[in-house]
Amino acid sequence: MTKLDKKTLINLTKLCRINCSEEELEVLLANLQSVLGYIDQMKEVDTEGVPACNHVSDHVGNVTREDEPDKNLDRKTFLDNSPSHVGGMIRVPTVIKF
């Protein structure tokens, strides 16, 4: 079983620039050891004769729709539906103050 010790975890948190209290280190150590144990279990599974795959589903394809122009509003309708407009442009609240 892959074992993760506290010294290695402290080094890892320093490399990741994560500040952990002693309590958090203990919880993190237990959680990571649990994950590593699960990975060790998966390594023991006999996959002989199972074809390799890149995705869990064989039905992977483009799941998004084609990017096609939709019905557009004409400028007058668009401006009529805006709360405020001036000179053919929509007026919005000031975002940056100088």
N, C-alpha and C positions, 0 to 999 in steps of 0.2 A: 504494500500500500504506500502511495506517495504521502510523505509526511512534510508538513510545513511547520517549522519551529518559530518561536517568537523572535529570535534574532533575525531570521530571514524576513519575517513580516515587517519588523521595524525598518530594515534596510529598504524593503519595497515601498513602505509609506514615505520614506525620505526621498526616494527616487521619484515618486509620484507627487511629491510636495503636499502630502496629506498630513495634517496635524491630528493626531489621535490621542485621547486620554488613555490611561492605563485600562480603564473599564472598556472603552471602545476597542482597544487592541485585543482584549480577551474575547469579546463578542465577534470581532472580525476574524480572529484566528479560528474560533470554533466554526463559523460559517464557511470560511475558505477550506478548512479541513473536511467539512461535510461535502462541499462541491468536489474536491479532489477525490474523496472516497467514491462519489457517484461516477466520476470519470473512470476510476479504476474498475468499477463494476462494468461499465460499458466496454472497457478494453477486453474483458473476459468473454464477451459474447462471441459465439462462433459465427463468423460471417463467411465461411467457406462456401463458395458457389453462389453467393448473393452478388448480383451485378452492381457495380459502383454507380452512384447517381449524384447529380449536382443539386438536385432539388427534391423535396419530399413528395412532390406531386408530378406525375407525368404530363399533366395538362397545363404546362406553363406556356404562356404566350403573351402577347400584348393584351393586357387586360384593360387598357385605356381605349377610349374611343378615338377615332380619327379626328385630327384637328382641322375642322372645316368651318368656314364662316357661317354664322347663324344669322337669323333675321335681325337686322339692325334698325334702331330707331332713327328717324330723321332728326336733324339738328333742332328744329323747332319743337318737336315733341319732347326731346331730351331736355332742352332748356325750360320748357313749360313745366316739367316734372321736378326741376331743381328748386330748392327753397329760395335762392337768390342768384341772379345773374346780371352781368353788366357787359355790354358790348360783345355779346355772343360767347362770353366765357362765364363759367360758374364761379361765384364768389364763395370763398371758404374762409374760415377764421384764420387769423394770423398764427403761424406756427413758430416762427423765429422772430424774436424781438431784438431790435438793434439798440 
